[in-house]
Structure formats: C-alpha cells, structure tokens
C-alpha cells in the first residue's frame, strides 16, 4: 500500500494541510516583509522600540533629553526621601527605669547643751524602739526609721514651737528698733554705743539659732510628709470603715505639721527683718565711731537749756 504524507507537493512547494498552519505561515511571511521594509513598527517590546529609536539620527537628541529628565527626577525623589528621613527620624523607644528607693531621712546633729537640744533629748523616752510597719494590700509596709511613733513626733514638734516662740520673744526688740530707718547723724548719735554693740551680737546669735531651727524643722517636716504618703498606701481589708480610718490617720499627721508650720512662718518673717537690721547696725556702728562725740560741744542754746 502506498505511503501518503499529510502534505502534498506542488511545483516544489509545501503547503499546510490545515487552516491553522496556513494562518501561521501567512503571519510569518508578513513579519519577514515588515522587517525588511521598516523594522521599528514590527517590534512588540516597548523597550526594544525605544532602543531602536535611539539609533535613528532624528531621534538621538530627543532620547538623550528624555534620559536626562528621568535621571534628574530619580535624583530629586531620592534626595527628598533622604531629607524626610533626616528631619523626621524614627521614634526611639526607651525602657523606663524603675525609680530608686527613697533615701532615709536623717536629722541634723543638734548641740545637746542648747535649749533645743535639751528639748529633743527629753523626747527620746517617748520613741518606739521597734521598727514600725502598717498593713497594705500586698503584705506590710515598713515605716521610715525617722518616724518612731506619733507621740515622739508631737514631742519634737512641740520643742520646735517652743524654740520659735523663744526666738520671737527675746529678739523682736532688735527689729522693733528700726535701725534701717535712721535718717541722720543726730539720730545715730542718740543710740548708745553699748546698745548698738549688744544688738549686733544678739542679731548674730539669733541668726545661728534660726539656722539650726530651720534645719531641724525641715528634716522633721520631711519625715512627717513621708509618713503621710505611706499612709495613703495602707489598706485595712478586715475593717468595714477602712478608707475612713486611713483618712483620719493622714489628717492627724497633717494637723501636727500645721501646728508647727504656722509658727515657723512667723519666725521666718522675723528672720528676714533681722537680716536687714543686722546689716544696718553694722553700718551705723561705723558711722557712730566716726561721727559721734562722747562729750559734744555745748553752744549758747545748749547752755540756756541746761540752766532751765
């Protein structure tokens, strides 16, 4: 039986036997003709078309300008991005450090021979020797060692009040002398030199005692304030009136502090005036030594007044 191929021969040419193969053949023929006549429109890839255009003389200048614009646009975009990163840096996240524990409050060393030192010494028998603590929601809270019971704290506050009243009573007369308001030499010379010297010495003594008082007051007030803050953390879960009990405790300490703070405020006002008086007395003493005579010359008017 003779062998027949799916192609048939006609004058030396081969023709496809199916319609699809005939269409592919015609497409290849059109592409070959297009490439021979004008290769540029036949390129399907846009990048290949752009490269082909750049090789043509009439398109070389335009292609160079387009490339320059694209490079400049890319550079501006990169610079803007770097600027935004520079002026708007990413946020930094830092870990919060735990607060260090409060340093214990210490009282200044007071002269045991002074009136205030003796008053503080009389309060020591009232101090609680054991370490105090109060109940809280998570166990117990230890009270700062500066606080050794309310009886001891009130005794110390009373000693400060007594010291403040003593200072205001014994040294107010120096301020009442109004040394900064002396107007002339006559007024200066009417002041006895011994009186001026004694007031100068007493003013210096007042300033030293007030300095000690202020240091003791600030330390004990700080101790009371710390106790108040600690009481706010106290909890009494077994007490039906627990919140009211906590409030009454803070009110009690607050009342103790107010009693001494009012006296301290009045004493501080006297201390400010004492500083001005001390400076004025130092100046008046120099003028007194230079201008005041022990036995002034008596003129006619003075003789007439003496005979009268």
BAFI-3210 file (N, C-alpha, C; in Angstrom, 3 decimals, decimal comma, padded with zeros to 6 digits):
// residues 308
n [1|2|3|4|5|6|7|8|9|10|11|12|13|14|15|16|17|18|19|20|21|22|23|24|25|26|27|28|29|30|31|32|33|34|35|36|37|38|39|40|41|42|43|44|45|46|47|48|49|50|51|52|53|54|55|56|57|58|59|60|61|62|63|64|65|66|67|68|69|70|71|72|73|74|75|76|77|78|79|80|81|82|83|84|85|86|87|88|89|90|91|92|93|94|95|96|97|98|99|100|101|102|103|104|105|106|107|108|109|110|111|112|113|114|115|116|117|118|119|120|121|122|123|124|125|126|127|128|129|130|131|132|133|134|135|136|137|138|139|140|141|142|143|144|145|146|147|148|149|150|151|152|153|154|155|156|157|158|159|160|161|162|163|164|165|166|167|168|169|170|171|172|173|174|175|176|177|178|179|180|181|182|183|184|185|186|187|188|189|190|191|192|193|194|195|196|197|198|199|200|201|202|203|204|205|206|207|208|209|210|211|212|213|214|215|216|217|218|219|220|221|222|223|224|225|226|227|228|229|230|231|232|233|234|235|236|237|238|239|240|241|242|243|244|245|246|247|248|249|250|251|252|253|254|255|256|257|258|259|260|261|262|263|264|265|266|267|268|269|270|271|272|273|274|275|276|277|278|279|280|281|282|283|284|285|286|287|288|289|290|291|292|293|294|295|296|297|298|299|300|301|302|303|304|305|306|307|308]
n.u [000,862|000,599|002,451|001,213|001,735|000,891|001,219|001,054|002,664|003,490|004,743|007,258|006,805|005,716|002,639|000,584|-001,697|-003,742|-006,016|-005,094|-002,330|-001,914|-002,582|-000,563|001,633|001,146|001,357|004,033|005,154|004,267|005,578|008,248|008,348|007,738|009,926|011,959|011,240|010,619|011,881|011,217|008,374|007,565|008,401|007,442|008,066|008,192|010,558|012,534|011,699|012,188|014,978|015,666|014,709|016,483|018,736|018,261|019,008|017,354|016,090|017,927|018,791|016,428|016,035|018,238|017,613|015,287|016,306|017,992|016,102|014,712|016,728|017,249|014,742|014,647|016,821|015,960|013,785|015,041|016,633|014,657|013,489|015,628|015,850|013,425|013,790|015,896|014,953|012,759|013,275|013,081|010,988|012,330|012,428|012,579|013,408|011,669|013,138|013,233|012,153|014,481|014,791|013,591|015,813|016,841|015,659|017,562|018,310|019,678|022,672|022,267|023,235|023,707|023,742|022,274|019,109|017,192|018,363|018,296|015,540|014,850|016,189|014,641|012,512|013,191|012,608|009,993|010,056|009,425|011,057|011,083|010,862|008,552|005,559|002,933|-000,223|-000,851|-002,159|-000,584|000,989|002,954|003,909|006,913|007,701|009,478|012,568|012,924|010,593|009,284|006,957|003,886|003,678|006,314|006,926|005,147|006,132|008,646|007,870|006,591|008,810|010,109|008,233|008,344|010,983|010,812|008,981|010,507|012,639|011,281|010,275|012,515|014,192|012,833|012,814|015,089|014,527|012,352|013,574|014,106|016,459|017,290|015,957|017,031|017,762|019,634|022,764|022,354|020,311|021,672|023,664|022,212|021,816|023,053|026,391|027,066|024,604|024,152|026,287|025,603|023,172|024,028|025,546|023,545|021,889|023,486|023,588|020,891|020,567|022,174|020,852|018,387|019,089|019,768|017,281|015,702|016,866|016,308|013,534|012,863|013,824|012,253|009,707|009,841|010,033|007,505|005,874|006,625|005,632|002,918|002,511|003,049|000,954|-001,192|-000,984|-001,767|-003,898|-006,896|-008,310|-009,903|-011,418|-014,449|-014,744|-012,452|-011,322|-012,094|-010,718|-008,060|-008,012|-008,427|-006,036|-004,105|-005,045|-004,533|-001,712|-001,275|-002,437|-000,660|001,646|000,810|000,495|003,124|004,136|002,838|003,852|006,522|006,374|005,856|008,187|010,071|009,461|010,271|012,988|013,810|013,553|015,403|017,827|018,065|018,180|020,539|022,510|022,128|022,828|025,557|026,546|025,720|027,215|029,824|029,513|028,809|031,156|032,774|031,529|030,169|030,513|031,869|031,502|029,733|030,118|028,812|026,690|025,333|022,600|022,397|023,465|021,544|019,354|020,362|020,548|017,893]
n.v [-001,188|002,183|004,907|007,832|011,240|013,888|016,254|017,808|017,905|020,524|021,787|021,920|023,194|023,290|022,935|023,670|021,425|022,047|024,613|026,228|026,021|027,195|029,894|030,610|030,437|032,511|034,699|034,628|035,234|037,907|039,196|038,853|040,378|042,891|043,374|043,617|045,929|048,055|047,945|048,997|049,487|046,864|045,749|044,313|044,638|047,374|048,462|047,562|048,911|051,562|051,543|051,021|053,357|055,212|054,786|055,882|058,748|061,063|060,757|060,663|062,959|063,675|061,386|061,515|063,779|062,922|060,810|062,292|063,836|061,805|060,755|063,022|063,342|060,974|061,414|063,693|062,604|060,700|062,392|063,858|061,826|061,142|063,534|063,632|061,456|062,424|064,750|063,805|061,653|058,191|057,225|056,859|054,270|053,980|052,144|052,339|053,364|051,942|053,711|054,855|053,669|055,656|057,738|057,311|059,459|061,663|063,242|066,452|067,042|068,254|070,722|069,443|070,866|073,121|074,935|073,861|071,410|070,144|069,948|068,185|065,932|065,263|064,092|061,567|059,291|058,785|057,626|054,934|051,899|049,747|048,604|050,164|049,229|049,039|047,650|046,602|046,242|044,312|042,568|043,997|047,402|048,946|051,510|054,582|054,971|057,408|058,101|057,450|056,811|058,526|059,954|060,565|062,156|064,343|065,391|066,330|068,274|070,051|070,916|072,372|074,401|075,698|076,649|078,420|080,344|081,336|082,566|084,584|086,086|086,958|088,321|090,116|092,799|093,883|094,129|095,813|098,190|099,502|100,043|100,220|102,528|104,912|108,345|110,525|111,949|112,890|111,240|108,832|109,250|109,420|106,844|104,570|103,497|101,053|099,757|099,425|097,688|095,432|094,697|094,032|091,739|090,077|089,829|088,308|085,989|085,254|084,642|082,361|080,535|080,455|079,323|076,730|075,953|076,010|073,964|071,699|071,801|071,468|068,856|067,248|067,873|066,835|064,146|063,713|064,220|062,113|059,980|060,513|060,095|057,382|056,366|056,669|054,427|052,398|049,706|048,348|045,614|044,051|045,773|047,479|050,195|051,002|052,898|055,389|055,268|055,350|057,943|059,466|058,998|060,230|062,847|063,388|063,420|065,517|067,652|067,867|068,750|071,224|072,730|073,387|074,517|076,942|078,566|078,518|079,979|082,616|083,067|082,961|085,281|087,211|086,622|087,490|090,269|090,627|090,161|092,452|094,392|093,653|094,211|096,963|097,809|097,200|099,092|101,468|101,368|101,848|104,485|105,713|105,530|107,157|109,681|110,437|112,146|111,737|113,718|116,208|119,551|122,251|124,750|128,162|127,817|125,285|125,767|127,499|125,776|123,972|125,521|126,092]
n.w [000,000|-000,880|000,604|002,061|002,658|005,055|003,810|000,634|-002,468|-004,695|-007,408|-006,270|-003,802|-000,415|001,198|003,956|005,378|007,085|008,375|010,492|010,365|007,931|008,504|010,374|008,744|006,918|008,728|009,502|007,044|006,660|008,774|008,058|005,732|006,836|008,494|006,663|005,257|007,240|010,205|012,771|013,512|013,774|016,145|019,157|021,893|024,104|025,195|023,447|021,161|022,003|022,244|019,603|018,386|019,478|018,002|015,580|013,578|013,699|016,105|018,177|019,709|021,051|022,579|024,308|025,841|027,145|028,712|030,434|031,849|033,175|034,847|036,490|037,726|039,231|040,950|042,404|043,729|045,357|046,971|048,307|049,783|051,470|052,899|054,272|055,931|057,420|058,784|060,017|062,048|062,936|065,680|068,980|071,237|074,574|077,431|080,459|083,393|086,612|089,513|091,911|095,291|098,038|099,804|103,185|105,772|107,651|110,745|111,579|113,500|116,663|119,029|122,135|124,478|124,034|124,194|122,461|121,869|124,377|124,685|122,632|123,557|125,766|124,552|123,759|125,470|124,726|122,273|120,030|120,293|118,507|115,064|112,982|111,233|108,756|107,707|104,308|100,936|099,729|101,686|104,320|105,005|105,658|107,925|107,606|109,343|110,510|111,682|114,744|116,059|116,848|119,224|119,844|117,615|117,923|120,295|119,506|117,621|119,352|120,777|118,794|118,372|120,851|120,764|118,586|119,570|121,672|120,329|118,910|121,012|122,496|120,748|119,185|119,858|118,744|116,046|116,248|116,857|114,533|112,976|110,204|109,384|110,310|109,941|110,062|111,309|113,865|114,816|114,804|116,702|119,020|119,764|122,049|122,234|123,434|123,454|120,714|120,078|121,636|120,481|117,949|118,517|119,564|117,337|115,609|117,140|117,086|114,349|114,079|115,772|114,507|112,060|112,893|113,898|111,536|109,986|111,574|111,605|108,845|108,375|110,106|109,213|106,632|107,269|108,422|106,194|104,523|105,972|105,773|103,002|102,910|104,425|102,709|101,136|102,703|103,631|104,922|104,831|106,481|107,916|108,164|107,897|106,588|104,574|105,733|108,095|107,224|106,161|108,478|109,796|108,127|108,327|111,000|111,158|109,415|110,793|112,954|111,653|110,608|112,919|113,788|111,478|111,092|113,153|112,411|110,022|110,927|112,367|110,316|108,910|110,800|110,802|108,271|108,499|110,513|109,239|107,623|109,630|110,913|108,968|108,736|111,329|111,416|109,636|110,885|113,228|112,337|111,397|113,761|115,338|113,847|113,703|116,038|119,104|122,377|124,329|123,399|122,016|123,757|122,812|122,910|122,947|124,050|126,596|127,648|127,749|129,550|131,916|132,312]
ca.u [000,000|001,486|002,528|000,774|002,068|-000,175|001,480|001,050|003,705|003,015|005,816|008,407|006,466|004,968|001,508|-000,012|-002,954|-004,788|-006,247|-004,246|-000,960|-001,860|-002,565|000,772|002,542|000,926|001,863|005,485|005,501|004,056|006,635|009,507|008,262|007,790|011,283|012,798|010,912|010,751|011,898|010,792|006,984|007,304|008,852|006,356|008,569|008,398|011,958|013,262|011,353|012,894|016,387|015,774|014,545|017,681|019,771|017,946|019,588|016,365|015,590|019,027|018,779|015,255|016,267|019,187|016,900|014,383|017,123|018,441|014,963|014,424|017,772|017,031|013,572|015,018|017,715|015,163|012,981|015,918|017,026|013,508|013,334|016,677|015,535|012,359|014,366|016,791|014,227|011,768|013,892|012,137|010,907|013,150|011,708|013,495|012,823|011,520|013,938|012,495|012,566|015,278|014,114|013,841|016,896|016,326|015,765|018,391|018,182|020,982|023,198|021,956|024,035|022,955|023,704|021,369|017,732|016,511|018,952|017,768|014,131|014,817|016,621|013,529|011,527|013,678|011,873|008,700|010,272|009,206|012,346|010,936|010,612|007,110|005,033|001,482|-000,728|-001,157|-002,809|000,399|001,865|003,071|004,821|007,758|007,741|010,834|013,098|012,848|009,340|009,298|005,691|003,322|003,981|007,669|006,887|004,487|007,051|009,664|007,219|006,390|010,110|010,344|007,343|008,892|012,178|010,383|008,405|011,597|013,365|010,468|010,090|013,754|014,962|011,999|013,124|016,127|013,833|011,482|014,370|014,069|017,778|017,447|015,233|017,707|017,891|020,729|023,801|021,773|019,615|022,668|024,393|021,348|021,903|024,231|027,317|026,958|023,344|024,362|027,165|024,862|022,176|024,758|025,887|022,311|021,407|024,279|023,145|019,582|020,735|022,697|019,790|017,356|019,629|019,597|015,847|015,190|017,333|015,555|012,137|012,757|014,034|011,106|008,556|010,013|009,691|006,046|005,297|006,838|004,687|001,613|002,475|002,991|-000,375|-002,104|-000,859|-002,217|-005,215|-007,447|-009,390|-010,766|-012,148|-015,552|-014,526|-011,029|-010,944|-012,235|-009,634|-006,842|-008,119|-008,231|-004,612|-003,402|-005,474|-003,868|-000,333|-001,335|-002,686|000,581|002,571|000,308|000,716|004,473|004,429|002,347|004,841|007,729|006,163|006,041|009,603|010,798|009,289|011,152|014,374|014,098|013,755|016,630|018,962|018,167|018,614|021,952|023,317|022,045|023,585|026,981|026,847|025,557|028,332|030,961|029,217|028,811|032,539|033,413|030,855|029,568|031,480|031,446|031,044|029,536|030,319|027,535|026,589|024,507|021,260|022,521|023,654|020,261|018,522|020,902|020,181|016,474]
ca.v [000,000|003,355|005,806|009,211|012,237|014,862|017,369|017,458|018,637|021,224|022,568|022,067|023,927|022,506|023,705|023,006|020,782|022,542|026,059|026,903|026,091|028,180|031,238|030,838|030,649|033,865|035,643|034,668|035,939|039,344|039,702|038,927|041,536|044,116|043,583|044,060|047,287|049,002|047,051|049,625|049,233|045,453|045,301|044,279|045,058|048,839|048,798|047,353|050,018|052,767|051,392|051,173|054,772|055,967|054,590|056,701|060,097|062,071|060,540|060,556|064,101|063,571|060,290|061,981|064,688|062,112|060,122|063,261|064,153|060,665|060,684|064,116|063,037|059,930|062,017|064,530|061,741|060,109|063,444|064,159|060,726|061,257|064,688|063,243|060,572|063,187|065,660|063,034|060,367|057,252|057,387|055,988|053,679|053,740|051,432|053,139|052,876|051,976|054,781|054,336|053,803|056,920|057,699|057,523|060,830|061,771|064,514|067,084|066,949|069,461|070,901|068,899|071,842|074,217|074,748|072,950|070,089|069,562|069,616|066,953|064,818|064,881|063,345|060,228|058,200|058,573|056,998|053,492|051,293|048,734|049,099|050,252|048,808|049,157|046,676|047,075|045,222|043,257|042,457|045,152|048,467|049,422|052,966|055,122|054,984|058,751|058,167|056,476|056,935|059,881|060,618|061,114|063,235|065,514|065,970|067,100|069,465|070,987|071,518|073,389|075,540|076,430|077,362|079,549|081,380|081,949|083,455|085,772|086,887|087,529|089,076|091,017|094,206|094,367|094,530|096,950|099,415|100,134|100,560|100,629|103,766|106,077|109,294|111,491|111,713|113,119|110,028|107,786|109,523|109,197|105,431|104,289|102,593|099,727|099,162|099,003|096,520|094,281|094,276|093,335|090,410|089,305|089,520|087,171|084,816|084,871|084,019|080,999|079,702|080,269|078,368|075,395|075,672|075,737|072,642|070,696|071,851|070,879|067,411|066,598|068,035|065,859|062,839|063,643|064,125|060,752|059,108|060,748|059,404|055,943|056,015|056,560|053,082|051,445|049,114|047,565|044,829|043,457|046,846|047,979|051,624|051,123|054,174|056,489|055,131|055,849|059,404|060,051|058,916|061,299|064,139|063,584|063,853|066,836|068,636|068,066|069,551|072,598|073,461|073,946|075,291|078,312|079,279|078,659|081,068|083,898|083,205|083,245|086,711|087,944|086,402|088,358|091,625|090,631|090,289|093,875|095,132|093,334|094,982|098,388|098,052|097,198|100,392|102,517|101,307|102,542|105,921|106,158|105,692|108,233|110,978|110,773|112,510|111,329|114,932|117,219|120,942|122,877|126,134|129,029|127,193|124,166|126,299|128,008|124,634|123,352|126,343|125,962]
ca.w [000,000|-000,983|001,785|001,736|003,704|005,292|002,908|-000,779|-003,193|-005,900|-008,042|-005,353|-002,572|000,573|001,733|005,118|005,096|007,998|008,326|011,497|009,881|006,847|009,103|010,930|007,620|006,408|009,731|009,383|005,808|006,873|009,655|007,301|004,840|007,668|008,991|005,556|004,852|008,358|011,374|014,029|013,918|013,969|017,469|020,131|023,200|024,112|025,453|022,195|020,266|022,447|021,890|018,137|018,058|019,847|016,985|014,404|013,745|014,055|017,478|019,150|020,620|021,923|023,522|025,331|026,742|027,970|029,704|031,438|032,704|034,054|035,883|037,430|038,532|040,195|041,944|043,291|044,585|046,376|047,920|049,162|050,730|052,497|053,747|055,206|056,950|058,276|059,660|060,747|062,397|063,550|067,146|069,811|072,348|075,681|078,549|081,661|084,505|087,880|090,413|093,029|096,590|098,712|100,791|104,544|106,285|108,851|111,434|111,827|114,871|117,419|120,238|123,272|125,570|123,684|124,659|121,542|122,047|125,617|124,465|121,846|124,410|126,639|123,762|123,443|126,151|124,080|120,972|119,969|119,926|117,454|113,699|112,777|109,928|108,628|106,724|102,967|100,101|099,467|102,840|105,203|104,582|106,748|108,081|107,662|110,699|111,095|112,444|115,838|116,771|116,821|120,496|119,704|116,618|118,513|121,278|118,774|117,080|120,469|121,077|117,758|118,643|121,997|120,303|117,744|120,431|122,430|119,439|118,606|122,217|123,024|119,765|118,397|120,174|117,830|114,812|116,554|116,960|113,204|112,618|108,802|109,087|110,882|108,837|110,120|112,310|115,186|115,221|115,072|117,936|120,189|120,114|122,847|121,547|124,043|122,982|119,332|120,083|122,169|119,488|116,881|118,993|119,689|115,995|115,126|117,886|116,542|113,028|114,273|116,322|113,477|111,090|113,478|113,937|110,189|109,574|112,321|111,150|107,509|108,447|110,734|108,315|105,556|107,834|108,551|104,848|104,027|106,664|105,160|101,717|103,170|104,931|101,575|100,572|103,702|103,387|106,022|104,216|107,501|108,592|107,328|107,687|106,282|103,943|106,687|109,065|106,576|106,071|109,806|110,116|107,400|108,884|112,288|110,894|108,782|111,846|113,713|110,845|110,500|114,164|113,840|110,267|111,279|113,975|111,592|109,076|111,612|112,690|109,084|108,634|111,707|110,379|107,122|109,017|111,310|108,319|107,265|110,816|111,155|108,015|109,088|112,562|111,094|109,021|111,896|114,171|111,722|111,393|115,159|115,758|113,092|113,758|117,321|120,144|123,722|125,015|122,358|122,414|124,075|122,381|123,738|123,109|124,954|127,938|128,145|128,066|130,758|133,080|132,548]
c.u [000,876|001,370|002,168|001,113|000,899|000,089|001,362|002,023|003,095|004,119|006,934|008,094|005,624|003,885|000,912|-001,357|-004,084|-004,875|-005,347|-002,818|-000,835|-001,823|-001,211|001,783|002,399|001,461|003,379|005,920|005,341|005,169|007,959|009,504|008,399|009,200|012,198|012,529|011,145|010,732|011,292|009,347|006,721|007,699|007,710|006,797|008,800|009,849|012,790|012,949|012,106|014,369|016,584|015,624|015,801|018,779|019,508|018,478|018,571|015,847|016,699|019,015|017,598|015,431|017,221|018,501|015,987|015,157|017,581|017,311|014,633|015,440|017,583|015,837|013,882|015,906|016,937|014,329|013,823|016,322|015,881|013,296|014,373|016,388|014,445|012,894|015,247|016,024|013,130|012,348|012,871|012,131|011,770|012,341|012,717|012,738|012,765|012,311|013,124|013,052|013,371|014,538|014,518|014,934|016,319|016,583|016,565|018,230|019,568|021,388|022,991|022,815|023,210|022,838|022,751|019,965|016,987|017,054|018,438|016,302|013,998|015,214|015,494|012,467|011,941|012,958|010,529|008,831|010,051|010,502|012,246|010,665|009,115|006,745|003,519|000,999|-001,057|-001,787|-001,875|001,386|001,827|004,107|005,605|007,814|009,190|011,284|013,111|011,604|009,344|008,075|005,208|003,629|005,359|007,680|006,257|005,387|008,119|009,070|006,972|007,707|010,446|009,472|007,871|010,132|011,803|009,800|009,486|012,375|012,566|010,313|011,376|014,471|014,120|012,360|014,216|015,489|012,972|012,258|014,447|015,412|017,899|016,801|015,858|018,077|019,166|021,705|023,255|021,059|020,582|023,329|023,527|021,362|023,176|025,112|027,244|025,689|023,496|025,229|026,431|023,836|022,849|025,099|024,646|021,733|022,169|023,871|021,791|019,733|021,277|021,618|018,687|017,825|019,473|018,120|015,320|015,611|016,549|014,096|011,977|012,912|012,810|009,821|008,637|009,667|008,180|005,374|005,480|005,882|003,291|001,489|002,371|001,593|-001,381|-002,048|-001,349|-003,618|-005,613|-008,608|-010,352|-011,614|-013,230|-015,393|-013,046|-010,645|-011,046|-011,119|-008,321|-006,865|-007,894|-006,765|-003,828|-003,787|-004,771|-002,433|-000,319|-001,588|-001,449|001,556|002,111|000,563|002,090|004,776|003,931|003,333|006,120|007,572|006,349|007,504|010,429|010,646|010,157|012,607|014,740|014,355|015,040|017,858|019,151|018,665|020,089|022,857|023,313|022,855|025,084|027,398|026,766|026,699|029,557|030,743|029,288|030,240|033,203|032,820|030,342|030,655|030,943|030,905|030,900|029,701|028,957|027,573|025,699|023,144|021,333|022,704|022,358|019,359|019,001|020,512|018,701|016,148]
c.v [001,207|004,226|007,202|010,104|013,178|016,140|016,846|018,361|019,259|022,118|022,827|022,796|023,040|023,379|022,963|022,451|021,293|024,054|026,792|027,034|027,080|029,603|031,549|031,120|032,045|034,900|035,748|035,402|037,438|039,939|039,816|040,092|042,826|044,407|044,050|045,513|048,294|048,203|047,653|049,316|047,781|044,940|045,397|044,755|046,569|049,217|048,624|048,453|051,284|052,702|051,566|052,616|055,560|055,834|055,415|058,097|061,115|061,924|060,537|061,688|064,022|062,485|060,707|062,895|063,910|061,383|061,055|063,627|063,018|060,541|061,783|063,878|061,985|060,490|062,872|063,688|061,113|061,140|063,773|063,070|060,795|062,413|064,343|062,334|061,331|064,050|064,958|061,668|059,452|057,399|056,379|055,509|053,297|053,032|052,349|052,512|052,927|053,054|054,198|054,503|055,107|056,748|057,946|058,953|060,799|063,162|065,129|066,951|068,281|069,507|070,453|069,885|073,003|073,909|073,758|071,531|069,400|069,155|068,336|065,743|064,354|064,078|061,893|059,116|057,885|057,882|055,505|052,823|050,310|049,401|049,038|049,817|048,912|048,184|047,355|045,945|044,057|043,184|043,700|046,132|048,925|050,948|053,416|055,248|056,363|058,913|057,055|056,641|058,370|060,630|061,273|062,281|064,496|066,186|066,815|068,362|070,505|071,657|072,606|074,615|076,373|077,230|078,571|080,677|082,086|082,936|084,726|086,669|087,610|088,439|090,039|092,484|094,762|094,857|095,757|098,255|100,163|100,776|100,945|101,970|105,005|107,034|110,133|111,136|111,913|111,882|108,901|108,007|109,399|107,734|105,207|103,255|101,186|099,015|098,635|097,752|095,275|093,766|093,574|091,906|089,520|088,940|088,334|085,885|084,320|084,137|082,591|080,064|079,456|079,285|076,936|075,003|075,291|074,352|071,534|070,653|071,177|069,366|066,715|066,779|067,055|064,458|062,680|063,518|062,726|059,773|059,281|060,031|057,894|055,522|055,900|055,185|051,994|050,949|048,269|046,729|044,232|044,483|047,374|049,460|051,896|052,444|055,364|056,450|055,657|057,372|060,062|060,017|060,019|062,669|064,419|064,070|065,246|067,926|068,909|068,959|071,004|073,392|074,097|074,807|076,728|079,148|079,509|079,790|082,432|084,130|083,517|084,709|087,573|087,801|087,281|089,796|091,720|090,772|091,752|094,708|094,904|094,126|096,460|098,695|098,062|098,523|101,513|102,515|102,016|104,052|106,485|106,410|106,877|109,605|111,375|111,034|112,099|112,507|116,017|118,627|121,581|124,345|126,914|128,399|126,047|124,620|126,798|126,862|123,967|124,142|126,267|124,628]
c.w [000,000|000,254|001,343|002,912|003,881|004,523|001,485|-001,486|-004,427|-006,373|-007,075|-004,083|-001,676|001,176|002,914|004,751|005,976|007,918|009,301|011,007|008,735|007,410|009,707|009,836|007,068|007,397|009,659|008,117|005,966|007,738|008,916|006,346|005,629|008,129|007,873|005,213|005,983|009,651|012,629|014,397|014,209|015,333|018,467|021,505|023,182|024,338|024,196|021,184|020,645|022,087|020,389|017,718|018,365|018,798|015,724|014,615|014,209|015,477|018,525|020,166|021,587|022,967|024,640|026,336|027,682|029,065|030,809|032,390|033,666|035,172|036,919|038,333|039,595|041,303|042,923|044,244|045,696|047,415|048,860|050,201|051,843|053,434|054,743|056,296|057,918|059,261|060,446|061,099|063,036|065,059|067,868|070,990|073,428|076,807|079,767|082,801|085,789|088,790|091,571|094,342|097,276|099,758|102,177|105,005|107,586|109,442|111,666|113,290|115,583|118,686|121,452|124,423|125,290|124,183|123,769|121,682|123,298|125,455|123,648|122,687|125,325|125,908|123,524|124,201|125,502|122,721|121,057|119,521|118,764|116,108|113,419|111,365|109,962|107,568|105,393|102,182|099,797|100,630|103,702|104,657|105,805|106,738|108,186|109,118|111,322|111,971|113,482|116,721|116,796|118,108|120,436|118,714|117,190|119,542|120,597|118,160|118,185|120,868|120,048|117,977|119,811|121,593|119,459|118,594|121,242|121,562|119,153|119,828|122,626|122,032|118,934|118,647|119,266|116,532|115,067|116,698|115,632|112,835|111,139|108,474|109,711|109,756|108,872|111,229|113,712|115,699|115,548|116,419|119,177|120,641|120,915|122,136|122,120|123,577|121,562|119,264|120,583|121,149|118,301|117,286|119,088|118,312|115,396|115,844|117,374|115,218|113,158|114,810|115,297|112,405|111,597|113,502|112,558|109,710|110,283|111,864|109,787|107,548|109,037|109,920|107,153|106,043|107,948|107,182|104,266|104,711|106,084|103,817|101,906|103,630|103,792|100,911|101,529|103,339|104,587|105,477|105,237|108,237|107,657|107,003|107,373|105,640|104,890|107,730|108,488|106,504|107,430|110,221|109,411|107,936|110,212|112,084|110,286|109,820|112,689|112,952|110,769|111,767|114,228|112,609|110,393|112,093|113,179|110,581|109,718|111,954|111,443|108,683|109,523|111,275|109,183|107,576|109,844|110,423|107,918|108,444|111,107|110,220|108,363|110,337|112,303|110,463|110,054|112,907|113,617|111,720|112,813|115,648|115,066|113,381|115,132|118,368|121,504|124,508|123,959|122,922|122,637|123,672|123,304|123,995|124,115|126,400|128,518|128,553|129,345|132,001|133,394|133,223]
res [x|x|x|x|x|x|x|x|x|x|x|x|x|x|x|x|x|x|x|x|x|x|x|x|x|x|x|x|x|x|x|x|x|x|x|x|x|x|x|x|x|x|x|x|x|x|x|x|x|x|x|x|x|x|x|x|x|x|x|x|x|x|x|x|x|x|x|x|x|x|x|x|x|x|x|x|x|x|x|x|x|x|x|x|x|x|x|x|x|x|x|x|x|x|x|x|x|x|x|x|x|x|x|x|x|x|x|x|x|x|x|x|x|x|x|x|x|x|x|x|x|x|x|x|x|x|x|x|x|x|x|x|x|x|x|x|x|x|x|x|x|x|x|x|x|x|x|x|x|x|x|x|x|x|x|x|x|x|x|x|x|x|x|x|x|x|x|x|x|x|x|x|x|x|x|x|x|x|x|x|x|x|x|x|x|x|x|x|x|x|x|x|x|x|x|x|x|x|x|x|x|x|x|x|x|x|x|x|x|x|x|x|x|x|x|x|x|x|x|x|x|x|x|x|x|x|x|x|x|x|x|x|x|x|x|x|x|x|x|x|x|x|x|x|x|x|x|x|x|x|x|x|x|x|x|x|x|x|x|x|x|x|x|x|x|x|x|x|x|x|x|x|x|x|x|x|x|x|x|x|x|x|x|x|x|x|x|x|x|x|x|x|x|x|x|x|x|x|x|x|x|x|x|x|x|x|x|x]
***
